[in-house]
Amino acid sequence: MFSKPLFIKPLLLVLICGLSPAAMAAKECVVLLHGLARISNSMGELETKLKRSGYAIANISYPSRSHEIDVLAADAVGRGIAQCRAAQPDSIHFVTHSLGGILVRFYLQRQTIDELGRVVMLGPPNQGSELVDGLLPIPGFNFIGGPTGIVLGTGADSIVRELGPVEFDLGVIAGDTNINPFNFLFFSEPNDSIVSVQSTKVEGMNAHRVLPVTHTFMMRNNEVIDHVIHYLKTGSFIPSE
């Protein structure tokens, strides 16, 4: 007579959190956080291949241009953790693109995650974006970037200046392929069209890898995804040949 309640509880978790029954059985869960002005489907290729590798996935959409960093971090990271915990994993990892990495840094400076595993950031503006510096004076950028975008520069008022060294297992992947013919106006060093390679680095990171990809599409790149999966499994990127 106890079979019905025992069946309903996992089913409710599946319906509420959007996790498949197979994902409920996974021992490790990955929270995916997209970048500024994107939605969760931008991380769809990563989601598919991580699931094939045996991970439960919480692919989170959040209104990146509508709120400030503190609100977005509490909402997006918090929902990701809650969805993963529905699967009762041993570890909760994060894979982020661009702004998503800043949300994780902001959250982890204020909260702890007992099940925290590894974090991989793709093109994170860990020291701010030089492109934002150049666009800030242009009328209309405040509207386009929203309250979050306008604080992602490298200046004194940048949100990243409030964040200290990372104290978690972090691997960073940077791109060095520029597709913007006007980027010479903003950058004097290798960059991915949005963030320079140097600006992706942060004190305390465990590993850093530069790949020939652009900021906009790096999370869909097969080589990038292979490195992500390798890092989540081993704590290091695929060794260079």
C-alpha positions in Angstrom: 0.0 0.0 0.0 3.0 2.3 0.2 3.9 2.0 -3.5 1.8 4.9 -4.7 3.3 7.6 -2.4 6.8 6.4 -3.2 6.0 6.6 -6.9 4.4 10.1 -6.8 7.3 11.9 -5.1 9.9 11.3 -7.8 7.3 11.9 -10.5 6.5 15.3 -9.0 10.2 16.2 -9.0 10.4 15.3 -12.6 7.4 17.4 -13.5 8.4 20.4 -11.4 12.1 20.5 -12.3 12.0 19.3 -15.9 14.4 16.4 -15.3 13.9 13.1 -17.1 13.7 9.9 -15.1 17.1 8.9 -16.6 18.6 12.2 -15.3 17.1 11.6 -11.9 19.4 8.5 -11.6 22.6 10.4 -12.5 25.2 10.9 -9.8 26.4 14.2 -11.2 24.4 17.2 -12.4 25.6 20.2 -14.4 24.0 23.6 -14.3 24.3 25.4 -17.6 24.2 29.2 -17.6 24.1 31.2 -20.8 25.5 34.7 -21.5 24.2 38.2 -21.9 21.2 38.6 -24.2 21.0 34.8 -24.9 18.6 32.1 -23.8 19.1 28.5 -22.7 18.9 27.1 -26.2 22.3 28.7 -26.9 23.6 25.9 -24.6 21.6 23.2 -26.3 24.6 21.5 -27.9 26.4 21.3 -24.6 23.2 20.0 -23.0 22.8 17.2 -25.5 26.4 16.0 -25.3 26.7 16.2 -21.5 23.5 14.1 -21.2 25.1 11.5 -23.5 28.1 11.5 -21.1 25.8 10.6 -18.2 25.2 13.9 -16.5 21.8 15.2 -15.4 21.4 18.8 -16.7 19.7 22.0 -15.5 19.8 24.3 -18.4 18.7 27.7 -17.0 17.2 30.6 -18.9 17.3 34.0 -17.1 16.4 37.6 -18.1 20.0 38.8 -18.5 19.2 42.3 -19.6 16.4 43.0 -17.1 18.0 42.9 -13.6 21.3 43.6 -11.8 23.9 41.0 -11.1 22.8 40.3 -7.5 19.2 39.5 -8.6 20.3 37.4 -11.6 22.8 35.4 -9.6 20.4 34.6 -6.8 17.7 33.6 -9.4 19.7 31.7 -12.0 22.2 30.0 -9.9 19.6 29.3 -7.2 17.2 27.7 -9.7 20.0 25.6 -11.2 21.0 24.3 -7.8 17.4 23.5 -6.9 16.8 21.6 -10.2 20.0 19.6 -9.8 19.1 18.7 -6.2 15.9 17.2 -7.3 18.1 14.5 -8.9 19.9 14.0 -5.6 23.4 14.0 -7.2 26.7 13.6 -5.4 28.1 16.6 -7.2 26.8 19.7 -8.8 29.0 21.2 -11.6 28.6 24.4 -13.6 29.4 25.2 -17.2 28.9 28.8 -18.1 29.2 31.1 -21.1 30.3 34.7 -20.7 28.1 36.5 -18.1 27.1 33.2 -16.6 30.5 32.8 -15.2 30.3 36.1 -13.4 27.0 35.1 -11.9 28.6 31.9 -10.4 31.5 33.9 -9.0 29.1 36.5 -7.5 27.0 33.7 -5.9 29.9 31.7 -4.5 31.3 34.7 -2.8 28.1 34.9 -0.8 26.9 31.3 -0.6 28.2 27.8 -0.3 27.2 24.7 -2.2 27.9 21.6 -0.3 27.8 19.4 -3.4 29.9 21.8 -5.5 32.0 20.0 -8.0 33.9 21.6 -10.9 33.2 24.8 -12.9 34.1 25.4 -16.5 33.7 29.0 -17.8 33.7 29.8 -21.6 34.8 33.3 -22.5 34.1 34.8 -19.1 34.9 38.5 -18.7 36.6 37.8 -15.4 38.5 41.1 -15.6 35.8 42.9 -17.6 35.3 43.4 -21.4 37.3 46.0 -23.3 34.5 46.1 -25.8 32.1 47.3 -23.1 34.5 50.0 -22.3 34.4 51.2 -25.9 30.6 51.0 -26.2 29.6 52.6 -22.9 29.8 56.2 -24.3 27.6 55.4 -27.2 24.0 56.6 -26.8 21.7 53.6 -26.5 24.2 51.1 -25.1 22.7 51.4 -21.6 19.4 50.2 -23.1 20.9 47.4 -25.1 23.2 46.1 -22.4 20.8 46.6 -19.5 21.8 47.1 -15.9 24.1 44.1 -16.1 25.8 44.8 -19.4 26.9 48.3 -18.4 28.9 47.0 -15.4 30.9 44.4 -17.3 33.6 46.8 -18.4 37.2 47.0 -17.0 36.8 50.3 -15.3 36.5 51.3 -11.6 32.7 50.7 -11.6 32.9 47.3 -13.1 31.2 44.5 -11.1 34.2 42.2 -11.5 36.2 44.5 -9.3 34.0 43.5 -6.4 34.9 39.8 -6.9 38.0 38.3 -5.4 40.0 35.2 -6.4 38.1 32.1 -7.0 38.2 29.4 -4.3 36.7 26.5 -6.3 37.9 24.1 -9.0 37.8 26.2 -12.1 38.8 25.7 -15.7 38.6 28.6 -18.2 38.4 28.3 -22.0 39.2 31.5 -23.9 38.8 32.1 -27.6 41.3 34.0 -29.8 39.4 34.3 -33.1 38.1 37.8 -33.9 35.4 38.3 -36.5 34.8 42.0 -36.0 36.8 44.1 -38.5 36.5 47.1 -36.1 37.9 45.3 -33.1 41.3 47.1 -33.5 39.4 50.1 -32.0 38.8 48.2 -28.7 41.5 45.5 -28.4 45.3 45.5 -28.7 45.8 41.8 -27.9 44.2 38.4 -28.9 40.5 38.3 -28.2 37.3 36.4 -29.2 35.5 39.6 -30.5 34.0 40.4 -27.1 36.6 39.5 -24.4 40.4 39.5 -24.6 42.2 36.3 -23.7 43.9 38.0 -20.8 40.6 39.2 -19.4 39.3 35.6 -19.1 41.9 34.8 -16.5 41.2 35.0 -12.8 43.4 34.4 -9.7 42.8 31.0 -8.3 41.8 29.2 -11.5 43.1 25.7 -11.9 43.5 25.6 -15.7 43.3 27.9 -18.7 43.0 26.9 -22.4 43.0 29.1 -25.5 41.2 27.7 -28.6 40.6 29.1 -32.1 36.9 30.0 -31.5 34.7 33.1 -31.3 32.8 34.4 -28.3 29.4 34.0 -29.9 29.7 30.4 -31.0 32.3 28.8 -28.7 29.7 26.9 -26.6 28.6 25.1 -29.8 32.1 24.1 -30.9 32.8 20.4 -30.7 36.4 20.9 -29.5 35.3 23.2 -26.7 32.6 20.7 -25.6 35.2 17.8 -25.6 37.4 19.9 -23.3 34.5 20.8 -21.1 33.5 17.1 -20.6 37.2 16.1 -20.0 37.5 18.8 -17.4 34.4 17.8 -15.5 35.5 14.2 -15.5 39.2 14.7 -14.6 39.9 18.3 -13.4 42.1 19.1 -16.4 41.7 19.9 -20.1 42.6 17.5 -22.9 46.5 17.4 -23.0 48.0 19.3 -26.0 49.6 17.1 -28.6 
